[in-house]
């Protein structure tokens, strides 16, 4: 079986590569950096229905894999790979399959228990047929080794890169503290907890902007809108939907807040730290890897009272915000650039037999 040239590989990504989700942004950035480094990357676009594909969409991806030449090195985003145990088994000998797992599919919040169990079983089986696995955090590496039967030596951790602010950027001086949250409005992001927490400190001066798609989970978005109205917070919490670039928000924020129920890494949190923004988030998933105690406050998930107390402390005390801002900038100095992330992935792919 003839192997392709080592600088060429296929990258299967579900949905539109321009979609503003953490996983897709990661895939797009890595693809661009690898191409800039001289790698030839063939983009295999999978249907956007994954991880719940229709039979036709599943057949489309199966055909795409079958069309790859013998010996091809194929990197498949975990949003699709986790539900491809059959195609993975069929192609495991002919293709060199590598999975890119942002976080296990079963850990998405809001899934019925039987659906989560089915996804865990499917992903565990699919991962039996890979030559290597790439993950975005040490937490995910540990989870796959502990719960999914993946040998730790087969896993490479390639944390997301960050785009650092311009050296001329200066922190804002907002008369009313500006809170920013960035992330698709889904159950996993915990925006219901955020609204309840902010309702508890409605007597304080603050303004909160939530930037993230309102279309991917319309039911959750509508529920958050109703919750905002119920608490009389319309005009104080703005759901602005998906935006092409959150940089202007980071440049003008006083506090970044995201009470997620799980994060495989937390790219928006890392970006906020790079701008010296104090973070209030949850102690779940990989977030403790990203946010040291010097850079912000981590609270238990689904605890709106703890979230409110932490936000209150930062809103009312400028010195506390400055302390965490210094810690945020210091923490971000150790974060990878996107070229570093891509180089780590390239090294892992080069080692695949």
C-alpha positions as CSV (number, residue, x, y, z in Angstrom):
1,X,0.0,0.0,0.0
2,X,1.6,3.3,-1.1
3,X,1.5,6.1,1.4
4,X,0.9,9.7,0.3
5,X,3.6,12.3,0.7
6,X,4.0,13.1,4.4
7,X,3.0,16.8,3.9
8,X,-0.4,15.9,2.6
9,X,-3.5,14.9,4.6
10,X,-7.3,15.0,4.5
11,X,-9.2,17.0,7.2
12,X,-12.9,16.1,7.7
13,X,-14.9,18.9,9.4
14,X,-18.7,18.9,9.9
15,X,-20.7,21.9,8.7
16,X,-19.6,25.2,7.3
17,X,-15.9,26.0,8.1
18,X,-16.9,29.7,8.7
19,X,-19.3,28.7,11.5
20,X,-18.4,30.7,14.7
21,X,-18.1,27.8,17.2
22,X,-15.0,27.0,19.2
23,X,-14.4,23.7,17.5
24,X,-14.9,25.1,14.0
25,X,-12.7,28.1,14.7
26,X,-10.0,25.8,15.9
27,X,-10.2,23.6,12.8
28,X,-10.2,26.6,10.5
29,X,-7.2,28.2,12.2
30,X,-5.2,25.0,12.2
31,X,-6.0,24.3,8.6
32,X,-4.8,27.8,7.6
33,X,-1.6,27.5,9.7
34,X,-0.7,24.1,8.2
35,X,-1.2,25.4,4.7
36,X,0.9,28.4,5.5
37,X,3.6,26.0,6.7
38,X,3.6,24.3,3.3
39,X,1.3,21.4,4.1
40,X,-1.3,20.3,1.6
41,X,-4.6,20.0,3.3
42,X,-7.7,18.5,1.5
43,X,-10.8,19.8,3.2
44,X,-13.6,17.2,3.5
45,X,-16.7,19.0,4.4
46,X,-19.2,16.8,6.3
47,X,-22.9,17.7,6.5
48,X,-23.8,20.0,9.4
49,X,-26.2,17.5,10.9
50,X,-23.5,15.7,12.8
51,X,-23.4,14.4,15.5
52,X,-27.0,13.4,14.6
53,X,-26.7,12.7,10.9
54,X,-29.5,11.5,8.7
55,X,-28.9,8.2,6.8
56,X,-28.2,10.2,3.7
57,X,-25.6,12.4,5.5
58,X,-24.0,9.3,7.0
59,X,-23.7,7.8,3.5
60,X,-22.2,11.0,2.2
61,X,-19.4,10.9,4.7
62,X,-18.9,7.2,4.2
63,X,-18.5,7.8,0.5
64,X,-16.0,10.6,1.1
65,X,-13.8,8.4,3.2
66,X,-14.0,5.6,0.6
67,X,-12.9,8.1,-2.1
68,X,-9.6,8.9,-0.2
69,X,-6.6,7.0,-1.7
70,X,-5.1,4.0,0.0
71,X,-2.8,5.0,2.8
72,X,-4.3,8.5,3.1
73,X,-3.8,10.3,6.4
74,X,-7.3,11.5,7.4
75,X,-7.9,13.7,10.4
76,X,-11.6,13.7,11.4
77,X,-13.2,16.3,13.8
78,X,-14.8,14.5,16.7
79,X,-18.2,16.0,16.2
80,X,-18.4,13.7,13.2
81,X,-15.9,10.9,14.2
82,X,-17.7,10.0,17.4
83,X,-20.7,8.7,15.4
84,X,-18.7,6.9,12.7
85,X,-17.9,3.6,14.3
86,X,-19.0,1.6,11.2
87,X,-17.1,3.6,8.6
88,X,-14.1,3.9,10.9
89,X,-14.0,0.1,11.3
90,X,-14.4,-0.4,7.5
91,X,-11.5,2.0,6.7
92,X,-9.2,1.4,9.6
93,X,-6.8,-0.8,7.7
94,X,-6.8,1.1,4.4
95,X,-6.7,4.6,5.8
96,X,-4.6,6.2,8.6
97,X,-7.4,7.6,10.7
98,X,-6.8,10.3,13.4
99,X,-9.5,11.7,15.6
100,X,-9.6,15.4,16.8
101,X,-11.6,15.4,20.0
102,X,-12.6,18.8,21.4
103,X,-14.6,17.1,24.1
104,X,-16.5,13.8,24.2
105,X,-20.0,14.0,22.6
106,X,-21.8,12.5,25.5
107,X,-20.7,15.5,27.7
108,X,-22.8,18.0,25.9
109,X,-25.3,19.4,28.4
110,X,-29.0,18.9,28.0
111,X,-28.8,15.4,26.3
112,X,-31.3,12.8,27.4
113,X,-29.5,10.0,29.3
114,X,-30.2,7.4,26.7
115,X,-28.8,9.7,24.0
116,X,-25.7,10.5,26.0
117,X,-25.1,6.7,26.7
118,X,-25.6,6.0,23.0
119,X,-23.1,8.7,22.0
120,X,-20.5,7.4,24.6
121,X,-20.8,3.9,23.3
122,X,-20.5,5.0,19.6
123,X,-17.5,7.3,20.3
124,X,-15.7,4.6,22.4
125,X,-16.1,2.1,19.5
126,X,-15.0,4.6,16.9
127,X,-11.9,5.5,18.8
128,X,-10.8,1.8,18.7
129,X,-10.0,2.3,15.0
130,X,-7.7,5.3,15.0
131,X,-3.9,5.4,14.8
132,X,-3.8,8.5,17.0
133,X,-6.0,11.1,18.8
134,X,-5.5,14.8,19.1
135,X,-7.3,16.7,21.9
136,X,-7.4,20.3,23.0
137,X,-6.8,19.9,26.8
138,X,-5.2,17.7,29.4
139,X,-8.6,17.2,30.9
140,X,-9.9,15.7,27.6
141,X,-6.8,13.5,27.3
142,X,-7.4,12.1,30.8
143,X,-11.1,11.5,30.1
144,X,-10.4,9.6,26.9
145,X,-7.8,7.5,28.7
146,X,-10.0,6.8,31.7
147,X,-13.4,6.4,30.1
148,X,-12.9,5.6,26.4
149,X,-10.1,3.1,26.3
150,X,-7.6,5.3,24.5
151,X,-4.0,4.6,25.3
152,X,-2.5,7.8,26.8
153,X,0.6,7.5,24.6
154,X,-1.6,7.7,21.5
155,X,-3.0,11.1,22.6
156,X,-1.5,14.4,21.7
157,X,-2.6,17.6,23.5
158,X,-2.7,20.6,21.2
159,X,-4.3,23.5,23.1
160,X,-5.9,26.2,21.0
161,X,-3.9,29.2,20.1
162,X,-4.8,32.8,20.8
163,X,-4.6,36.0,18.8
164,X,-2.9,38.5,21.1
165,X,-4.1,42.1,21.3
166,X,-2.2,44.9,19.6
167,X,0.6,46.3,21.7
168,X,-1.0,49.7,21.6
169,X,-4.3,48.5,23.2
170,X,-5.2,50.0,26.6
171,X,-7.8,48.7,29.0
172,X,-11.2,50.5,29.0
173,X,-12.5,53.0,31.5
174,X,-16.2,52.3,31.5
175,X,-18.4,54.3,34.0
176,X,-20.7,51.3,34.2
177,X,-18.9,47.9,34.4
178,X,-19.3,46.0,31.1
179,X,-19.7,42.2,31.4
180,X,-19.1,40.1,28.3
181,X,-19.9,36.5,27.5
182,X,-19.0,34.8,24.3
183,X,-20.4,31.5,23.2
184,X,-23.3,29.9,21.4
185,X,-26.5,30.0,23.3
186,X,-26.9,26.4,24.3
187,X,-27.6,24.6,27.6
188,X,-23.9,23.8,28.1
189,X,-23.0,27.5,28.3
190,X,-25.2,28.1,31.3
191,X,-26.8,31.3,30.3
192,X,-29.8,30.5,32.4
193,X,-27.5,30.5,35.4
194,X,-26.0,33.8,34.3
195,X,-29.4,35.5,34.1
196,X,-30.4,34.2,37.5
197,X,-27.1,35.4,38.9
198,X,-27.4,38.8,37.5
199,X,-30.9,39.1,38.7
200,X,-29.6,38.7,42.2
201,X,-27.4,41.8,41.8
202,X,-29.8,43.9,39.8
203,X,-29.3,46.7,42.3
204,X,-25.7,47.2,41.1
205,X,-24.6,49.1,38.0
206,X,-23.6,46.8,35.2
207,X,-24.3,46.0,31.6
208,X,-23.9,42.5,30.1
209,X,-23.5,41.6,26.4
210,X,-23.9,38.0,25.3
211,X,-22.4,37.3,21.9
212,X,-23.2,33.9,20.4
213,X,-25.5,32.2,17.9
214,X,-29.2,32.3,18.8
215,X,-30.1,30.1,15.8
216,X,-28.3,26.8,16.6
217,X,-30.6,26.1,19.6
218,X,-33.6,28.4,19.2
219,X,-35.5,26.8,22.1
220,X,-32.7,27.6,24.5
221,X,-32.4,31.1,23.1
222,X,-36.1,31.8,23.5
223,X,-36.0,30.5,27.1
224,X,-33.2,32.8,27.9
225,X,-35.1,35.8,26.4
226,X,-38.1,34.9,28.5
227,X,-36.0,34.6,31.6
228,X,-34.4,38.1,30.9
229,X,-37.9,39.5,30.6
230,X,-39.2,37.8,33.7
231,X,-36.4,39.4,35.8
232,X,-37.0,42.8,34.2
233,X,-33.4,42.8,32.8
234,X,-34.2,43.8,29.2
235,X,-31.8,46.5,28.1
236,X,-29.3,45.4,30.7
237,X,-28.6,41.9,29.2
238,X,-28.2,42.1,25.5
239,X,-28.3,39.0,23.3
240,X,-26.5,40.2,20.2
241,X,-26.3,36.9,18.4
242,X,-23.3,35.6,16.5
243,X,-20.7,38.2,15.5
244,X,-17.8,37.7,13.0
245,X,-15.1,39.0,15.4
246,X,-15.4,39.4,19.2
247,X,-12.3,41.6,19.4
248,X,-14.2,44.8,19.9
249,X,-16.0,43.2,22.9
250,X,-12.8,42.1,24.5
251,X,-11.3,45.5,23.9
252,X,-14.1,47.2,25.9
253,X,-14.9,44.6,28.6
254,X,-14.3,44.9,32.3
255,X,-15.3,41.4,33.2
256,X,-15.6,38.2,31.2
257,X,-18.3,35.8,32.5
258,X,-19.2,32.3,31.3
259,X,-21.0,29.8,33.7
260,X,-20.5,26.8,31.5
261,X,-21.6,23.3,32.6
262,X,-18.6,21.8,30.7
263,X,-15.8,23.1,28.5
264,X,-13.3,20.9,26.6
265,X,-11.0,23.9,26.8
266,X,-12.6,27.4,26.8
267,X,-11.2,29.3,23.8
268,X,-13.2,32.5,24.5
269,X,-12.0,32.5,28.1
270,X,-8.4,32.2,27.0
271,X,-8.9,35.1,24.5
272,X,-10.4,37.2,27.3
273,X,-7.4,36.6,29.5
274,X,-5.1,37.7,26.7
275,X,-6.8,41.1,26.9
276,X,-6.3,41.3,30.6
277,X,-10.0,40.7,31.4
278,X,-10.8,39.2,34.8
279,X,-12.8,36.0,34.4
280,X,-15.7,34.7,36.4
281,X,-16.4,31.1,35.2
282,X,-17.1,27.6,36.5
283,X,-14.8,25.0,37.8
284,X,-15.7,22.4,35.2
285,X,-13.9,20.5,32.4
286,X,-10.6,22.2,31.3
287,X,-11.4,25.7,32.6
288,X,-9.2,25.3,35.7
289,X,-6.3,24.5,33.3
290,X,-7.0,27.9,31.5
291,X,-7.8,30.2,34.5
292,X,-5.3,30.3,37.4
293,X,-6.5,31.7,40.7
294,X,-4.6,34.9,40.0
295,X,-6.7,35.6,36.9
296,X,-10.2,35.2,38.0
297,X,-12.8,33.3,40.1
298,X,-14.2,29.9,39.4
299,X,-17.5,28.8,41.0
300,X,-19.4,25.6,41.0
301,X,-21.6,24.9,38.0
302,X,-25.4,25.7,38.3
303,X,-24.8,27.9,41.4
304,X,-26.3,31.3,40.5
305,X,-25.7,32.6,44.1
306,X,-22.0,31.9,44.0
307,X,-21.8,33.4,40.5
308,X,-23.6,36.5,41.8
309,X,-21.3,36.9,44.8
310,X,-18.2,36.7,42.6
311,X,-19.5,39.2,40.1
312,X,-20.6,41.5,42.9
313,X,-17.1,41.5,44.3
314,X,-15.5,42.4,40.9
315,X,-18.2,44.9,40.0
316,X,-17.9,46.8,43.2
317,X,-14.1,46.8,43.6
318,X,-11.9,48.3,40.9
319,X,-8.7,47.2,42.8
320,X,-9.9,43.6,42.7
321,X,-10.5,43.8,39.0
322,X,-7.1,45.3,38.4
323,X,-5.5,42.5,40.5
324,X,-7.2,39.8,38.4
325,X,-6.4,41.8,35.2
326,X,-2.7,41.6,36.0
327,X,-3.0,37.9,36.6
328,X,-4.9,37.4,33.4
329,X,-2.2,39.1,31.3
330,X,0.5,37.1,33.1
331,X,-1.4,33.8,32.5
332,X,-1.9,34.5,28.8
333,X,1.8,34.8,28.2
334,X,2.1,31.0,28.4
335,X,-0.7,30.4,25.9
336,X,0.2,28.9,22.5
337,X,0.0,30.8,19.3
338,X,-2.0,29.2,16.5
339,X,1.2,28.4,14.6
340,X,2.4,26.5,17.7
341,X,-0.9,24.5,17.9
342,X,-0.6,23.6,14.2
343,X,3.0,22.6,14.6
344,X,2.1,20.3,17.4
345,X,-0.6,18.7,15.3
346,X,1.7,18.4,12.3
347,X,4.3,16.6,14.5
348,X,1.6,14.2,15.7
349,X,0.4,13.4,12.2
350,X,4.0,12.9,10.9
351,X,4.4,10.2,13.5
352,X,1.4,8.2,12.4
353,X,2.3,4.9,10.7
